[in-house]
Amino acid sequence: MDLSPDFPVCKKSPGGSTRPDAESGAMSTRNRLLSIHRDSTTFLKDTVDFFQKHASKETQIDSSKDLSEVVKERWPVAANERCGSVSNLVITVVHPLLWYAYPLVTANSVHFKSTDGHQNVYNFSLKRLNLPFLDTISNANDGAVLLVDASKYKIQPDSFSATLPIWCAVMNRLVVHYRAQLSLMDHGQSCKWNDASLTLFTPPCISQECHEQIEGIIDERVKSAIDAMVIMDPKSFVQKAPVKPMRCFWIQNDDSQQSHDLNHLYREIKEAQSQYSCIVCISCSELLRRKNYEQYIPGAGDDEESWSGGLTPSLFWENVDSIIHETTGEAKTNEVITCIVEKAKLADEEWFRAESSRGALRSDPKIRPSFISYFDRVRLSSKTNDGSIAVGTRRAGRPPECWEHFDAVVNVTTMEYEDMISAEKALPEGKFYLQLPVKEGKRDKAELENWMAVAMLFIGVNLKENKRILIHCAQGMDRSVAITMAALCLYYQFFGDIDTTSPSPHSWCKEEMSYKSFEAFVEKQNAEVAYESDVNEEIQSIDGDTYYRRSGIPLKLANKCKGKQGRDLFLSYLKAISSSEEVSKSYSDEDVFATKETLRLALIKVQQYRIKACPTRSTMQKLNRFFMSSVYEK
């Protein structure tokens, strides 16, 4: 494959050393974007087109369906994204593979870390289960999922050569394990699954010694997953799992490799489809080209925070002509990028921030993301008419769009939309809004704990009334995740029978919970709550009525719930409306409604639907104090 006409060719000095581009060096932003553009528009696009065109010749559909759309569903393209990093105040998500796959992608991203596949590590992550990827694989039917990644140093990144094969092998055996327990396979199907699922497939770049090492730890990784209870809803898990065991195939951007023979690989995949659900791992950077063209950068999308200047994959591909074809030289390219980024911020700063951190994708880069890309629903029940909880970014809570998807909104930030609090604009009928003025990360000292019981009262009442609830903070990663975890621990039980949907709601969430019953409990207790100096300021309603912030919570109840004594009062109320048998069955210590173990399970539950959920250590400590400080004090 030839380089693009405007790609700079590295010149060699007489002594053989490489003379970098005089203006900016080989690792410049422009060289990175040129490398990404070349790999995406030549090798990656040609590979995807090859599979989808061959599949279209063999696909038979009725005349009412669009053949190209059916083929894209059966041969979807997804990007493997790197996981985020956490600082004291900011959680970021990096997406180097979106730079390559953005114009072609038709499925949501996955998150397989290369470090999990490093030699002598060979880990199956209990935090990054990638359960939504099972849906993508299942929906491919008789096709295959085309998964994109790239590496600076290897023809196949460790995420493809080891992490993903381990994931497939562990998931296959978990399906067998839970199907056997649920008696969902007949004998013939069980034998087929057992034979196929026990096979570990790795690419040629993995030595026989490493292959045997990985094979030796698969059962141990399966046992760890079962013991940790990471599959919290086994029945749903086996129902969503592909009907056939999963297996990987590999292709890399290297003309000298036999695996680059697409016709041969396609035939191999077609033969395997009768027994396996196929995943084609496409490594799109060409390492050998770097030897002759120093300014070609393999894995050019990595470390984007150090070179992109705020440019995102979507902004790059929406403006590719301006950036690549209409400029020459690093200085002019950077000038155009700065202009594009500033224009995007000015047009819609919230969209820009969400676009910089989110992992959701869309197939048409010319269309702004749909509103639903700003939140993820946490599946609580198989019944469609039950209440639901979604975790999202601040943009997910912007009116009036948010009211099309939600009945109640919990805003866990210090910022508010004017339409939420303006006396001139009433909320739609039957809609409720609660703000918890909590700062981000370590900047919050105690407000998350002080307001937690208020949030739990609001969420509990709305869950009982089968409301659709949104809990959001700035990025949907930390504060909103903590509130969601607390709600799951209070209102759902994690230790149910394997053949029932888990977690299932506690009786007090579905039968007794209401503002009226809580008010009666407060009056009966004659509770006189004395607050410390940092929480004794009386809550005021912006609307001037008897309800706090359009939440529907009576002001006096919101006041009573604040602070440590408010927490004790609210948790005492929950114990009063629940049966002692139910509490003792759910918790080892009747004095607490959550333990470190149930909080761990709650986080796993949230992460199964919102992969970037990542509460900070400071936030986790506040959750521990809220639920367990009374135990520690004893």
C-alpha positions as CSV (number, residue, x, y, z in Angstrom):
1,M,0.0,0.0,0.0
2,D,1.3,3.4,-0.9
3,L,1.5,6.3,1.4
4,S,-0.8,9.3,0.9
5,P,0.7,11.8,-1.6
6,D,1.2,14.4,1.2
7,F,2.8,12.1,3.7
8,P,6.3,13.2,4.5
9,V,9.1,10.7,3.6
10,C,11.9,10.5,6.1
11,K,15.3,11.3,4.7
12,K,18.4,9.5,5.7
13,S,21.7,11.3,6.3
14,P,24.9,9.8,4.7
15,G,25.7,8.2,8.1
16,G,22.4,6.4,8.1
17,S,20.7,8.4,10.9
18,T,17.2,9.7,10.4
19,R,16.7,13.4,10.0
20,P,13.4,14.3,11.5
21,D,11.0,16.9,9.9
22,A,12.7,20.2,10.5
23,E,9.5,21.9,11.6
24,S,8.2,19.6,14.4
25,G,9.8,16.1,14.5
26,A,8.5,12.7,13.5
27,M,6.0,12.4,16.3
28,S,4.2,15.6,15.4
29,T,0.4,15.9,15.5
30,R,0.2,16.2,11.7
31,N,2.3,13.0,11.3
32,R,0.0,11.2,13.7
33,L,-3.1,12.2,11.9
34,L,-1.6,11.3,8.5
35,S,-0.7,7.9,9.9
36,I,-4.2,7.4,11.3
37,H,-5.8,8.6,8.0
38,R,-3.7,6.2,5.9
39,D,-4.3,3.1,8.1
40,S,-8.0,3.8,8.3
41,T,-8.8,4.7,4.7
42,T,-6.6,2.0,3.2
43,F,-6.0,-1.2,5.2
44,L,-8.9,-1.0,7.7
45,K,-11.5,0.2,5.2
46,D,-10.3,-2.4,2.6
47,T,-10.5,-5.2,5.1
48,V,-14.0,-4.2,6.4
49,D,-15.2,-3.8,2.8
50,F,-13.8,-7.2,1.8
51,F,-15.7,-9.1,4.6
52,Q,-18.9,-7.2,4.2
53,K,-19.0,-7.4,0.4
54,H,-18.3,-11.2,0.4
55,A,-21.0,-11.6,3.0
56,S,-23.5,-9.7,0.9
57,K,-23.1,-12.2,-1.9
58,E,-24.0,-15.0,0.4
59,T,-26.8,-13.3,2.4
60,Q,-30.4,-14.0,1.5
61,I,-33.1,-11.7,2.9
62,D,-36.6,-10.8,2.0
63,S,-37.2,-7.8,-0.3
64,S,-38.4,-5.6,2.5
65,K,-35.0,-5.3,4.1
66,D,-31.9,-3.4,3.1
67,L,-29.1,-5.8,2.2
68,S,-26.3,-3.4,3.2
69,E,-27.9,-2.8,6.7
70,V,-28.4,-6.5,7.3
71,V,-24.7,-7.2,6.4
72,K,-23.5,-4.5,8.7
73,E,-25.6,-6.0,11.5
74,R,-24.1,-9.5,10.9
75,W,-20.5,-8.2,10.3
76,P,-20.5,-5.2,12.8
77,V,-17.4,-3.1,13.4
78,A,-16.4,-2.2,17.0
79,A,-13.3,-0.5,18.5
80,N,-11.4,-1.7,21.5
81,E,-11.0,1.3,23.7
82,R,-8.4,1.8,26.4
83,C,-9.6,2.3,29.9
84,G,-9.6,5.7,31.7
85,S,-7.1,7.1,34.1
86,V,-8.0,8.6,37.5
87,S,-6.5,11.7,39.0
88,N,-7.4,13.5,42.2
89,L,-10.1,15.6,40.6
90,V,-10.6,14.4,37.0
91,I,-11.4,11.1,35.5
92,T,-10.6,10.8,31.8
93,V,-11.3,8.2,29.2
94,V,-8.9,7.8,26.3
95,H,-10.1,6.4,23.0
96,P,-7.1,5.9,20.6
97,L,-8.9,3.3,18.5
98,L,-11.8,5.6,17.7
99,W,-9.3,7.6,15.7
100,Y,-9.0,4.7,13.3
101,A,-12.4,3.1,13.4
102,Y,-14.7,6.2,13.7
103,P,-15.9,6.3,10.0
104,L,-16.6,2.6,9.9
105,V,-17.9,1.6,13.4
106,T,-21.4,0.3,13.7
107,A,-21.3,-1.2,17.3
108,N,-20.5,0.1,20.7
109,S,-16.9,0.0,22.0
110,V,-15.4,-2.7,24.1
111,H,-12.7,-2.4,26.8
112,F,-9.9,-5.0,26.8
113,K,-6.7,-3.8,28.4
114,S,-3.3,-4.8,27.0
115,T,-1.9,-4.9,30.5
116,D,-4.3,-7.8,31.4
117,G,-2.6,-9.8,28.6
118,H,1.0,-9.0,29.5
119,Q,3.3,-12.0,29.9
120,N,3.0,-13.7,33.3
121,V,-0.1,-11.6,34.1
122,Y,-2.8,-13.1,31.9
123,N,-5.7,-11.6,33.8
124,F,-9.5,-11.9,33.5
125,S,-10.7,-8.5,34.7
126,L,-13.6,-8.8,37.2
127,K,-14.2,-5.0,36.7
128,R,-14.3,-4.9,32.9
129,L,-16.6,-7.8,32.0
130,N,-17.7,-6.3,28.7
131,L,-21.1,-7.9,29.0
132,P,-22.7,-5.7,26.4
133,F,-20.2,-7.2,23.9
134,L,-22.1,-10.5,24.3
135,D,-25.1,-8.7,22.7
136,T,-23.0,-7.6,19.8
137,I,-21.7,-11.1,19.2
138,S,-25.1,-12.7,19.5
139,N,-26.6,-10.2,17.1
140,A,-24.0,-11.0,14.5
141,N,-25.8,-14.3,13.9
142,D,-24.0,-16.2,11.0
143,G,-21.5,-13.3,10.6
144,A,-18.6,-12.2,12.7
145,V,-17.7,-9.1,14.8
146,L,-14.8,-7.1,13.3
147,L,-12.9,-5.7,16.3
148,V,-10.3,-2.9,15.7
149,D,-7.1,-2.2,17.7
150,A,-3.6,-1.0,17.1
151,S,-0.2,-1.2,18.7
152,K,3.0,0.8,18.7
153,Y,5.3,-2.1,19.2
154,K,3.6,-5.5,18.2
155,I,1.9,-6.9,15.2
156,Q,-0.9,-7.9,17.5
157,P,-1.5,-5.8,20.7
158,D,-1.6,-7.8,23.9
159,S,-5.3,-6.9,24.2
160,F,-5.9,-9.1,21.1
161,S,-3.2,-11.8,21.5
162,A,-4.0,-12.7,25.1
163,T,-6.6,-10.5,26.9
164,L,-9.4,-11.3,24.5
165,P,-8.6,-15.0,24.1
166,I,-8.7,-15.3,27.9
167,W,-12.0,-13.4,28.0
168,C,-13.5,-15.8,25.4
169,A,-12.3,-18.9,27.2
170,V,-13.5,-17.8,30.6
171,M,-16.9,-16.5,29.3
172,N,-17.4,-19.8,27.4
173,R,-16.9,-21.8,30.5
174,L,-19.1,-19.5,32.6
175,V,-21.9,-20.0,30.1
176,V,-21.5,-23.8,30.5
177,H,-21.3,-23.5,34.3
178,Y,-24.5,-21.4,34.7
179,R,-26.5,-23.2,32.0
180,A,-25.8,-26.5,33.8
181,Q,-27.0,-25.0,37.1
182,L,-30.1,-23.6,35.4
183,S,-30.7,-26.8,33.4
184,L,-31.0,-24.8,30.2
185,M,-29.0,-27.2,27.9
186,D,-30.0,-30.6,26.7
187,H,-27.4,-33.3,26.6
188,G,-26.4,-32.9,23.0
189,Q,-26.0,-29.1,23.2
190,S,-24.1,-29.4,26.5
191,C,-21.6,-31.8,25.0
192,K,-21.1,-29.5,22.0
193,W,-20.5,-26.5,24.3
194,N,-18.2,-28.4,26.7
195,D,-16.0,-29.7,23.9
196,A,-15.8,-26.3,22.1
197,S,-15.6,-24.0,25.1
198,L,-12.7,-25.8,26.7
199,T,-10.5,-25.0,23.6
200,L,-8.2,-22.0,23.9
201,F,-7.3,-20.2,20.7
202,T,-4.3,-17.8,20.5
203,P,-2.6,-16.2,17.5
204,P,0.8,-17.4,16.0
205,C,2.6,-14.6,17.8
206,I,1.9,-16.4,21.1
207,S,4.6,-19.0,21.7
208,Q,3.6,-22.6,22.6
209,E,5.0,-22.0,26.1
210,C,2.9,-18.9,26.7
211,H,-0.2,-20.7,25.2
212,E,0.3,-23.5,27.7
213,Q,0.8,-21.1,30.5
214,I,-2.5,-19.3,29.7
215,E,-4.3,-22.6,29.3
216,G,-3.2,-23.6,32.7
217,I,-4.8,-20.7,34.5
218,I,-8.2,-20.5,32.7
219,D,-10.0,-22.7,35.2
220,E,-8.5,-20.6,38.1
221,R,-9.9,-17.4,36.4
222,V,-13.3,-19.0,36.0
223,K,-13.4,-20.0,39.7
224,S,-12.4,-16.5,40.7
225,A,-15.3,-15.0,38.6
226,I,-17.8,-17.5,40.2
227,D,-16.5,-16.9,43.7
228,A,-16.6,-13.1,43.3
229,M,-20.3,-13.3,42.0
230,V,-19.5,-11.0,39.1
231,I,-22.3,-12.6,37.0
232,M,-25.0,-11.2,39.2
233,D,-27.9,-12.2,37.0
234,P,-27.0,-15.7,35.7
235,K,-30.3,-16.3,34.0
236,S,-30.0,-13.1,31.9
237,F,-26.3,-13.8,31.3
238,V,-26.9,-17.2,29.7
239,Q,-29.9,-15.9,27.7
240,K,-27.9,-13.1,26.2
241,A,-24.8,-15.2,25.6
242,P,-24.1,-16.3,22.0
243,V,-25.7,-19.7,21.1
244,K,-22.2,-21.0,20.2
245,P,-18.9,-20.6,22.0
246,M,-16.8,-17.6,21.1
247,R,-13.5,-17.8,19.1
248,C,-11.0,-15.3,17.8
249,F,-9.3,-14.9,14.4
250,W,-6.5,-12.5,13.7
251,I,-5.3,-10.2,10.9
252,Q,-2.6,-7.6,10.9
253,N,-1.5,-4.8,8.6
254,D,1.5,-6.7,7.3
255,D,1.8,-7.8,3.6
256,S,4.5,-10.3,4.5
257,Q,2.2,-12.3,6.8
258,Q,0.2,-15.3,5.4
259,S,-2.7,-14.2,7.6
260,H,-3.1,-11.2,5.4
261,D,-4.6,-13.5,2.8
262,L,-8.2,-12.4,3.3
263,N,-9.7,-15.0,1.1
264,H,-8.1,-17.7,3.1
265,L,-9.2,-16.2,6.4
266,Y,-12.7,-15.7,5.1
267,R,-13.0,-19.3,4.2
268,E,-11.6,-20.3,7.6
269,I,-14.2,-18.2,9.4
270,K,-17.1,-19.6,7.3
271,E,-16.0,-23.1,8.1
272,A,-15.9,-22.3,11.8
273,Q,-19.2,-20.6,12.0
274,S,-21.1,-23.8,12.3
275,Q,-19.5,-24.4,15.7
276,Y,-18.3,-20.9,16.9
277,S,-19.4,-17.3,17.2
278,C,-16.5,-15.6,15.5
279,I,-14.5,-12.4,16.4
280,V,-12.1,-11.1,13.8
281,C,-9.3,-9.1,15.5
282,I,-7.9,-6.4,13.1
283,S,-4.6,-4.8,14.1
284,C,-4.5,-1.8,11.8
285,S,-1.0,-0.3,12.2
286,E,1.9,-1.6,10.0
287,L,5.1,-1.9,12.1
288,L,7.4,-2.7,9.2
289,R,6.6,0.6,7.4
290,R,8.3,2.5,10.1
291,K,11.7,1.1,9.0
292,N,11.5,3.0,5.7
293,Y,9.2,5.9,6.6
294,E,10.3,7.2,10.0
295,Q,7.5,9.7,10.2
296,Y,4.8,7.0,9.9
297,I,3.6,6.3,13.4
298,P,2.1,2.9,14.3
299,G,-0.4,3.2,17.1
300,A,-0.6,6.9,16.4
301,G,-3.9,7.3,18.4
302,D,-2.2,6.5,21.7
303,D,-1.5,9.2,24.3
304,E,-3.9,11.5,22.7
305,E,-4.0,13.9,25.6
306,S,-0.4,14.8,24.9
307,W,-0.8,15.7,21.2
308,S,-4.5,16.2,20.1
309,G,-4.9,19.7,21.5
310,G,-8.6,18.9,22.3
311,L,-9.3,17.4,18.9
312,T,-11.6,14.4,19.2
313,P,-12.0,11.5,16.7
314,S,-15.4,12.8,15.6
315,L,-14.1,16.3,15.1
316,F,-11.2,15.0,13.1
317,W,-13.3,12.9,10.7
318,E,-15.9,15.6,10.3
319,N,-13.1,18.0,9.3
320,V,-10.6,15.6,7.7
321,D,-10.4,17.6,4.5
322,S,-9.6,20.8,6.3
323,I,-7.0,19.1,8.5
324,I,-5.3,16.7,6.1
325,H,-5.8,17.8,2.6
326,E,-6.1,21.6,2.8
327,T,-3.1,22.2,5.0
328,T,0.7,21.7,4.7
329,G,3.1,21.7,7.6
330,E,2.7,21.3,11.3
331,A,2.1,24.9,12.2
332,K,-0.8,25.3,9.8
333,T,-2.3,22.0,10.9
334,N,-2.2,23.0,14.5
335,E,-3.8,26.4,13.7
336,V,-6.7,24.7,11.9
337,I,-7.1,22.2,14.8
338,T,-7.2,25.0,17.3
339,C,-9.9,26.8,15.3
340,I,-12.0,23.7,15.0
341,V,-11.8,22.9,18.7
342,E,-12.6,26.5,19.8
343,K,-15.6,26.5,17.4
344,A,-16.9,23.2,18.8
345,K,-16.6,24.6,22.4
346,L,-18.3,27.8,21.5
347,A,-21.2,26.0,19.7
348,D,-21.9,23.6,22.5
349,E,-19.3,23.3,25.3
350,E,-21.3,20.5,27.1
351,W,-21.4,18.4,23.9
352,F,-17.6,18.9,23.5
353,R,-16.8,17.8,27.1
354,A,-19.1,14.8,26.8
355,E,-17.6,13.9,23.4
356,S,-14.1,14.1,24.9
357,S,-14.9,11.6,27.6
358,R,-17.6,9.3,26.4
359,G,-17.1,5.9,24.8
360,A,-20.4,5.6,22.9
361,L,-20.2,5.6,19.1
362,R,-22.4,6.4,16.2
363,S,-22.2,5.1,12.6
364,D,-22.7,8.5,10.9
365,P,-20.0,11.0,11.9
366,K,-22.0,13.9,10.4
367,I,-24.7,13.5,13.0
368,R,-24.4,14.8,16.6
369,P,-24.8,12.0,19.2
370,S,-28.3,11.1,20.2
371,F,-29.4,12.1,23.6
372,I,-29.3,8.5,24.8
373,S,-25.5,8.4,24.4
374,Y,-25.1,10.6,27.5
375,F,-26.5,7.9,29.9
376,D,-26.6,4.2,30.6
377,R,-29.5,2.4,32.2
378,V,-28.7,-0.1,35.0
379,R,-30.8,-3.1,34.4
380,L,-32.7,-3.7,37.7
381,S,-35.6,-5.9,36.6
382,S,-36.8,-7.9,33.6
383,K,-40.2,-6.3,34.0
384,T,-40.6,-3.3,31.6
385,N,-43.0,-1.5,33.9
386,D,-40.7,-1.5,37.0
387,G,-38.8,1.6,38.0
388,S,-35.4,2.1,36.5
389,I,-32.1,3.9,37.3
390,A,-29.8,5.4,34.7
391,V,-26.3,7.0,35.3
392,G,-25.2,9.8,33.1
393,T,-23.3,13.0,32.4
394,R,-24.6,16.5,33.2
395,R,-25.8,16.8,29.6
396,A,-28.2,13.9,30.2
397,G,-30.0,16.0,32.8
398,R,-30.6,19.0,30.5
399,P,-34.2,20.0,30.1
400,P,-36.4,19.7,28.2
401,E,-34.8,16.6,26.5
402,C,-34.3,14.8,29.8
403,W,-38.1,14.6,30.5
404,E,-38.6,12.5,27.4
405,H,-36.6,9.8,29.0
406,F,-37.0,10.3,32.7
407,D,-39.6,11.1,35.4
408,A,-37.1,12.0,38.2
409,V,-33.6,13.6,38.0
410,V,-31.0,13.6,40.7
411,N,-28.3,16.2,40.0
412,V,-25.1,15.5,42.0
413,T,-23.2,18.7,41.1
414,T,-23.1,22.3,42.2
415,M,-24.3,23.5,38.8
416,E,-28.0,23.7,37.7
417,Y,-29.8,24.3,34.4
418,E,-31.8,27.5,34.6
419,D,-35.0,25.8,33.3
420,M,-34.8,23.3,36.3
421,I,-35.1,26.1,38.9
422,S,-36.7,29.1,37.2
423,A,-39.9,30.2,38.8
424,E,-41.2,31.1,35.4
425,K,-40.9,27.6,34.0
426,A,-42.7,24.7,35.8
427,L,-41.6,21.2,35.4
428,P,-43.8,18.9,33.3
429,E,-46.6,17.3,35.3
430,G,-45.5,14.2,37.2
431,K,-41.7,15.1,36.9
432,F,-39.4,15.7,39.8
433,Y,-36.0,17.2,40.3
434,L,-33.5,17.0,43.2
435,Q,-30.1,18.7,43.4
436,L,-27.4,17.6,45.8
437,P,-24.7,20.4,45.9
438,V,-21.7,18.1,46.0
439,K,-18.3,19.2,44.6
440,E,-16.1,16.9,42.5
441,G,-13.6,14.5,44.0
442,K,-11.5,15.5,47.0
443,R,-12.9,19.1,46.8
444,D,-16.0,17.6,48.5
445,K,-15.3,17.2,52.2
446,A,-18.7,15.9,53.6
447,E,-21.6,17.0,51.4
448,L,-22.0,13.7,49.7
449,E,-22.5,12.0,53.1
450,N,-24.7,14.9,54.4
451,W,-27.1,14.7,51.5
452,M,-27.1,10.9,51.0
453,A,-30.2,10.2,53.0
454,V,-32.1,12.9,51.2
455,A,-31.2,11.3,47.9
456,M,-32.1,7.8,49.1
457,L,-35.5,9.0,50.3
458,F,-36.2,10.6,46.9
459,I,-35.0,7.6,44.9
460,G,-36.8,5.1,47.1
461,V,-40.2,6.8,46.7
462,N,-39.8,7.2,43.0
463,L,-38.7,3.6,42.6
464,K,-41.8,2.5,44.4
465,E,-43.9,4.5,42.0
466,N,-42.1,2.8,39.1
467,K,-40.5,6.1,37.9
468,R,-37.6,6.3,35.5
469,I,-34.8,7.9,37.4
470,L,-31.6,9.6,36.1
471,I,-28.7,10.2,38.5
472,H,-26.0,12.4,37.0
473,C,-22.9,14.3,37.9
474,A,-20.5,16.0,35.5
475,Q,-19.1,12.9,33.7
476,G,-21.2,10.1,35.1
477,M,-18.2,8.4,36.6
478,D,-17.9,9.3,40.3
479,R,-20.5,11.1,42.4
480,S,-23.5,9.8,40.4
481,V,-22.1,6.2,40.6
482,A,-21.8,6.5,44.4
483,I,-25.5,7.5,44.7
484,T,-26.5,4.7,42.4
485,M,-24.5,2.2,44.4
486,A,-26.1,3.3,47.7
487,A,-29.6,3.0,46.2
488,L,-28.8,-0.5,44.9
489,C,-27.6,-1.5,48.4
490,L,-30.6,-0.1,50.2
491,Y,-33.4,-1.1,47.8
492,Y,-32.2,-4.4,46.2
493,Q,-30.9,-7.7,47.5
494,F,-27.9,-9.3,45.8
495,F,-28.1,-12.8,47.3
496,G,-31.1,-14.4,45.6
497,D,-31.7,-17.8,44.0
498,I,-29.7,-18.4,40.9
499,D,-32.9,-18.9,38.7
500,T,-34.3,-15.5,39.6
501,T,-33.4,-12.1,38.2
502,S,-30.9,-10.5,40.5
503,P,-30.8,-8.1,42.2
504,S,-34.5,-8.2,43.3
505,P,-36.2,-5.4,45.2
506,H,-36.7,-5.4,48.9
507,S,-40.3,-5.4,50.2
508,W,-39.9,-1.9,51.7
509,C,-39.0,-0.5,48.3
510,K,-42.1,-1.9,46.6
511,E,-44.7,-1.7,49.4
512,E,-44.1,0.7,52.3
513,M,-41.9,3.5,51.0
514,S,-43.5,7.0,50.9
515,Y,-43.0,10.5,52.1
516,K,-46.2,10.2,54.1
517,S,-45.1,7.0,56.0
518,F,-41.7,8.6,56.7
519,E,-43.3,11.8,58.0
520,A,-45.5,9.6,60.3
521,F,-42.4,7.8,61.5
522,V,-40.6,11.1,62.3
523,E,-43.6,12.4,64.2
524,K,-43.9,9.1,66.2
525,Q,-40.3,9.2,67.1
526,N,-40.6,12.9,68.0
527,A,-37.1,13.3,66.6
528,E,-35.3,16.5,67.5
529,V,-32.3,16.5,65.1
530,A,-29.5,18.8,66.2
531,Y,-27.0,19.4,63.4
532,E,-23.4,20.4,63.4
533,S,-22.4,23.9,62.3
534,D,-21.6,22.8,58.8
535,V,-25.1,21.4,58.1
536,N,-27.5,23.5,60.3
537,E,-28.6,25.9,57.6
538,E,-32.2,25.4,56.9
539,I,-33.0,24.2,53.4
540,Q,-34.8,26.8,51.4
541,S,-37.1,26.2,48.4
542,I,-36.5,28.2,45.3
543,D,-40.1,28.0,44.5
544,G,-41.1,29.5,47.8
545,D,-43.4,26.6,48.6
546,T,-43.3,23.7,51.1
547,Y,-41.3,21.3,48.8
548,Y,-37.5,21.3,48.3
549,R,-36.2,22.1,44.8
550,R,-39.2,20.7,42.9
551,S,-38.3,17.2,44.3
552,G,-41.7,16.6,45.9
553,I,-40.0,16.1,49.3
554,P,-41.5,18.2,52.1
555,L,-39.0,20.7,53.4
556,K,-39.1,19.5,56.9
557,L,-38.3,16.0,55.8
558,A,-35.4,17.1,53.7
559,N,-34.1,19.0,56.7
560,K,-34.5,15.9,59.0
561,C,-32.6,13.7,56.6
562,K,-29.4,15.8,56.4
563,G,-26.2,15.0,58.3
564,K,-25.3,12.0,60.4
565,Q,-28.4,12.2,62.7
566,G,-30.5,12.5,59.6
567,R,-28.9,9.4,58.2
568,D,-29.5,7.5,61.5
569,L,-33.2,8.6,61.4
570,F,-33.7,7.5,57.8
571,L,-32.0,4.1,58.2
572,S,-34.1,3.5,61.4
573,Y,-37.2,4.2,59.3
574,L,-36.2,1.6,56.7
575,K,-35.7,-0.9,59.5
576,A,-39.1,-0.1,60.9
577,I,-40.9,-0.7,57.6
578,S,-38.9,-3.9,56.8
579,S,-39.2,-7.3,58.4
580,S,-36.3,-8.3,60.7
581,E,-36.2,-11.6,58.9
582,E,-35.6,-9.9,55.5
583,V,-32.8,-7.7,56.9
584,S,-31.1,-10.6,58.7
585,K,-31.3,-12.7,55.5
586,S,-29.8,-10.0,53.4
587,Y,-27.1,-8.7,55.7
588,S,-24.7,-10.5,58.1
589,D,-24.9,-7.5,60.5
590,E,-28.4,-6.3,61.2
591,D,-27.0,-2.9,62.2
592,V,-26.0,-2.0,58.6
593,F,-27.7,-2.0,55.2
594,A,-24.5,-2.4,53.3
595,T,-21.1,-3.9,53.8
596,K,-17.9,-3.6,51.8
597,E,-18.9,-6.8,50.0
598,T,-22.4,-5.5,48.9
599,L,-20.8,-2.2,47.9
600,R,-18.4,-4.1,45.7
601,L,-21.2,-6.1,44.1
602,A,-23.2,-2.8,43.6
603,L,-20.2,-1.3,41.7
604,I,-19.9,-4.4,39.6
605,K,-23.6,-4.2,38.8
606,V,-23.2,-0.5,37.7
607,Q,-20.0,-1.2,35.7
608,Q,-21.8,-4.0,33.8
609,Y,-23.9,-1.3,32.1
610,R,-21.7,1.8,32.5
611,I,-18.1,0.6,31.8
612,K,-16.5,4.0,32.8
613,A,-18.1,4.0,36.2
614,C,-15.1,4.6,38.5
615,P,-15.7,6.2,41.9
616,T,-12.6,7.6,43.5
617,R,-11.1,6.2,46.7
618,S,-12.4,9.3,48.5
619,T,-15.9,8.7,47.3
620,M,-15.7,5.0,48.3
621,Q,-14.6,6.0,51.8
622,K,-17.7,8.3,52.1
623,L,-20.0,5.4,51.1
624,N,-18.3,3.2,53.8
625,R,-18.8,5.8,56.4
626,F,-22.4,6.4,55.5
627,F,-23.4,2.8,55.8
628,M,-20.9,1.5,58.4
629,S,-19.8,4.3,60.7
630,S,-22.2,3.2,63.4
631,V,-20.5,-0.2,63.4
632,Y,-17.0,1.3,63.6
633,E,-18.1,3.6,66.5
634,K,-19.0,0.6,68.6
